[in-house]
Amino acid sequence: MNLNKEYWEERYAVNNLGWDIGAASTPLKEYIDQLEDKNLKILIPGAGNGYEAIYLHKSGFTNVYVLDLARQPLEKIKAEIPEIGDNQLINGDFFDLDLKDFDLILEQTFFCALNPKLRANYVQKMLQLLKQGGKLAGLFFDFPLTPSGPPFGGSAEEYKALFDPFLKIKVLERANNSIPPRKGKELFFIFEK
């Protein structure tokens, strides 16, 4: 399976969006709600329809960048947040992103949508994107890694082995506030550079 731009744009074109829950996820909303510095430079890779970006904006965060390989979700975000800068809506490949010094990168279904062979590359790219003391936070799926996907699964042990050599694991635990269809299948995490 080639998880390229055409693949993702076709999924949007036919509304095959099984990952889309129609709103910002509860664990990420609650995490965002406790953030005090509204000037944080935030990236949401693989943002999809950008519910977390929209929630951030409505909460007073304006230095938010969203990236997606498909153009359709970025158009939807622009319609919801007309004042967002065009430079903050990035239609491209995560691994080609040349911005840096993010205070926070929010992870919501992006990691699990990548070919698992790219996971080590994902970690290295996060190291490039985050500033010293910056955080990668969000949700990982907690079900056995499967050859069929997306989504591709994983476990806390796999994530620790992958990230611990490079980022400080502050939190990696079962999300206690997942939406019902994902209850018991999500891990909330905060990793720090």
Phi, psi and omega in degrees: 000129179261106184274060185262184181305315182297319179302309184290322179294325176294320178300319177291320182300322181260009179058040175265077190238059184302336181278343188280114182263002174083003180195168173297140181290146183303313180301321180286323176301314182293326176294313180300320183300335181265359177283129184262326184276104183286353181266004180306139173272114190239139175240138171238100179279147182057047191292343183057219182287003166070030181300322178292322178296318179296318178297317177302312182300314179295338179270002175102002178273125182243350182262053185249130178247137177237141182231136173209148178288329179268143181277331186303314181294328179294324176296322178294318179297317179299322178293324180282326181233076184302331183279354179294138181292141178301329178290347179268351177251105189251113177264100183181184181275128179309318185287348177260357183298130183249013173280167177202186178063041175280137174284327185210135171239124181262130181251119178216097177070359180287309182305317184285348179268348178280149171304128182305338177295343182265003186296320177294324177295322178301313180300313181296322178294321177299321178297323178290322187280326184279141171281165177300128183087355178289160184237142168253121184220151177155217186232137169244148173286146179238080171207159188306138176301127183242151176284341178259139181178191357287157002279150174259140185272200180167178182224164178305320181296317178296317182294320177300313181298325183283316189263328188303326179294344189240329183231147178282123179277107179274319180216136170204097187209162178301130176292128182263002184227031178292157173293153186310315181295341181251004181302129180080002182239010181232143173246127174271139181217154169224119177243143183237138176277000000 
